Amino acid sequence: MAATTFICGKEQTMTANLKEKKVLMIIAAQGFQDEEFGQPYNLLTRLGATVKIACSQKNKATGMFGREVQPDLLIEECKVDDYDAVIFIGGAGASEYFDNQTAQALARAAGAKDKVLGAICIAPATLANAGVLKGKRATSFPSEQGRLAAKGAQLVKQNVVVDGKLVTAVGPQAARDFAEALVRLLQ
């Protein structure tokens, strides 16, 4: 399968078959970042992946810029074994998961079971609080970089950082590159 993206005005085609892959995306009930959700979701689904959306509520979730998304399940219902990747989406609302024990347990389980684990914007703070960034190269939105470093992450000042099956990104400007890094790890 192929998906066309535009990078710096140039058309690029990403070819991958993710038909057998299952991905869990975790979004905030209010204030997830629309682009950080949309870029990975659109690319993964265009390449054939089955993407389920989890949230702290079953009502429609609302992005920072008004995008509405209907979650498929509550985060409490998620089982890491059902997925090839677990992705935490950023945006101001993502802070609802920073100290959420269920979200942290999902992050730890994904890391322990060698699943692809992704987080963008402020969402890497949830991974840091879960202890999965200790000794790992990572990045995040600038407001959370101190938290990552304090929790033992090796902070890298890049838009997207991949360390094994872990991928982190700084924010919406990196959403497309984040999505493409996830695809490469899932192939």
C-alpha positions, 0 to 999 in steps of 0.5 A: 500500500502507498500513501502520498505525503507532501514534505516541503511542497514536494510529493513523497510516497510512503509504501508499506503494508500495515494490513496486519498491524493494530494500533492504539492511539490514546487521546485526551477527552478535551484538548488533544492536538488535532494535527498530532492526532490526524497525521498519524491516524490518517497515514496509518489507516491509509497504509492498512493498519487497524487503529483504535482510539482510547480515551478517559471517556466514551463521549466524543473527544474534542481537539484544541482546534475543534476536531471531534473524535469518537473514542472506540474504548476507555483506556481502562479497557485496553490490553497492550497484547491486542496491539502492535503499537501504543501511541499517546497524542499530545495537546494541552489536554494530554496532561490528564494522563501524566499521573494516570495509573492506567495510562502509565501501566499501558506505557510500561506494558508496551515497553516491556512487551517490545511494542512500538511506543510513541508519544508526541508534544507533552505526552512523553511526560506520561511515559517519563512518569511511567519510568519508561524513558529512563536511559532512553533518548527522547524529546518532547514539547519544550515545556516538558523537557525538564520533566523528561530529564529529571526522570532519567531520559537522555534529552535530544533536541530534535523534532523526532527521536527514535530509540529502539521501538520508542519514538517521541516528537516535539509537537505539531510541526513534527506530526508528519515525521512522527507518523512516518517514524511510526510506520517504519517501526511497524513494518 
